[in-house]
C-alpha cells in the first residue's frame, strides 16, 4: 500500500506572497483606508494572528507591496535596457521601452496616489515611502546613463533630477489619461516632451558641465 504523501505547508516566503496578492486585491477594491486587516486575512485564508506574524500593520503591508512593485519594475527596466543596446535604437524607442516597462495599472496608480497622500500627512511614514521612491528613481537614472554611455554621451544635469522630472511627466500623463482616455494615451507626453527635454541635456561624454 502506497504511503500517503504528507501535505507540505507553505513556506514563510510563499505565505508572504499570498498575503501581498490578497492585499493588492483588497486595496484595489476598497482603497488603502477602506481595506481592513481582517478583510485581507480572510481573502488569503489566515487568521488575523497568523497574518500579523508576517505584517503588523497596513502601512508595513503596503510598503512590502511597494517593494515588490519596485523589484518588478527594475526587472522590466533591465529587460528594456537590453533591448536598446543596439546603436540604431533611437531615444524615442528607448523612452517607449521605458513606458512599457513602467506599470500602467489603474488600481496600482490609485493605491499609490492614495498612500502618497497618507504618507504626506504622516511624518513617520513619509521617509519610508521616499526611500523606496528613490530606489525607483535610481533605477531610471541608471538606465538613462547606461543608454547614453553606450553612445559616448552623458547628461548635462544630474541624472537623478532628470529622472524625477521624467517621472513627474509620466505620472501626470497617466492621471490625465485615466480621467480622459480619449484625449491622451499613457506615455504619450513622455515621448512628445521627454525626448526633446533629454535631447537638450545630452552632451558628448567629458563635456557636461563645462
QUIJO-V650165 format. One record per residue. N is the residue number from 1. RES is the residue in one letter. PHI is phi in whole degrees, 0 to 359 (999 if undefined). BURIAL is I if it has 16 or more other C-alpha atoms within 10 Angstrom, else O. Layout:
[[N:RES:PHI:BURIAL] [N:RES:PHI:BURIAL]]
This chain:
[[1:X:999:O] [2:X:293:O] [3:X:289:O] [4:X:287:O] [5:X:287:O] [6:X:286:O] [7:X:286:O] [8:X:279:O] [9:X:281:O] [10:X:297:O] [11:X:288:O] [12:X:299:O] [13:X:294:O] [14:X:295:O] [15:X:297:I] [16:X:299:I] [17:X:295:O] [18:X:297:I] [19:X:295:I] [20:X:297:I] [21:X:297:O] [22:X:295:I] [23:X:295:I] [24:X:300:I] [25:X:293:I] [26:X:296:I] [27:X:297:I] [28:X:296:I] [29:X:281:O] [30:X:244:O] [31:X:82:I] [32:X:297:I] [33:X:285:O] [34:X:285:O] [35:X:280:I] [36:X:258:I] [37:X:298:I] [38:X:298:O] [39:X:296:O] [40:X:293:I] [41:X:299:I] [42:X:296:O] [43:X:296:I] [44:X:255:I] [45:X:70:O] [46:X:241:O] [47:X:287:O] [48:X:298:I] [49:X:296:O] [50:X:295:O] [51:X:299:I] [52:X:285:O] [53:X:287:O] [54:X:257:O] [55:X:224:I] [56:X:270:O] [57:X:206:O] [58:X:295:I] [59:X:298:I] [60:X:297:O] [61:X:294:I] [62:X:297:I] [63:X:297:I] [64:X:293:I] [65:X:296:I] [66:X:297:I] [67:X:301:I] [68:X:293:O] [69:X:297:I] [70:X:300:I] [71:X:298:O] [72:X:292:O] [73:X:296:I] [74:X:303:I] [75:X:297:O] [76:X:290:I] [77:X:296:I] [78:X:299:I] [79:X:297:O] [80:X:297:I] [81:X:297:I] [82:X:298:O] [83:X:282:O] [84:X:247:I] [85:X:290:O] [86:X:297:O] [87:X:296:O] [88:X:279:O] [89:X:290:O] [90:X:273:O] [91:X:296:I] [92:X:300:O] [93:X:296:O] [94:X:296:I] [95:X:291:I] [96:X:295:I] [97:X:297:I] [98:X:296:I] [99:X:300:I] [100:X:291:I] [101:X:284:I] [102:X:273:I] [103:X:293:O] [104:X:251:O] [105:X:287:O] [106:X:298:O] [107:X:298:O] [108:X:294:I] [109:X:299:I] [110:X:297:I] [111:X:295:I] [112:X:299:I] [113:X:295:O] [114:X:296:O] [115:X:288:I] [116:X:299:I] [117:X:297:O] [118:X:298:I] [119:X:295:I] [120:X:299:O] [121:X:275:O] [122:X:240:O] [123:X:305:O] [124:X:285:O] [125:X:270:I] [126:X:308:I] [127:X:297:O] [128:X:291:O] [129:X:290:I] [130:X:299:O] [131:X:297:O] [132:X:289:O] [133:X:295:O] [134:X:295:O] [135:X:298:O] [136:X:295:I] [137:X:297:I] [138:X:298:I] [139:X:296:I] [140:X:294:I] [141:X:299:I] [142:X:296:I] [143:X:297:I] [144:X:296:I] [145:X:299:I] [146:X:297:I] [147:X:300:I] [148:X:287:I] [149:X:300:O] [150:X:294:O] [151:X:249:O] [152:X:69:O] [153:X:226:I] [154:X:205:I] [155:X:274:I] [156:X:271:I] [157:X:226:O] [158:X:300:O] [159:X:305:I] [160:X:295:I] [161:X:290:O] [162:X:296:I] [163:X:298:I] [164:X:297:I] [165:X:293:O] [166:X:297:I] [167:X:295:I] [168:X:297:O] [169:X:298:I] [170:X:293:I] [171:X:295:I] [172:X:296:O] [173:X:298:I] [174:X:297:I] [175:X:300:I] [176:X:294:O] [177:X:290:I] [178:X:287:I] [179:X:282:O] [180:X:224:O] [181:X:296:O] [182:X:284:O] [183:X:269:O] [184:X:207:O] [185:X:262:O] [186:X:302:I] [187:X:83:I] [188:X:295:I] [189:X:291:I] [190:X:299:I] [191:X:282:I] [192:X:293:O] [193:X:250:O] [194:X:293:I] [195:X:296:I] [196:X:298:O] [197:X:298:O] [198:X:296:I] [199:X:301:O] [200:X:288:O] [201:X:257:O] [202:X:275:I] [203:X:228:I] [204:X:302:O] [205:X:303:O] [206:X:98:O] [207:X:249:O] [208:X:298:O] [209:X:80:O] [210:X:289:O]]
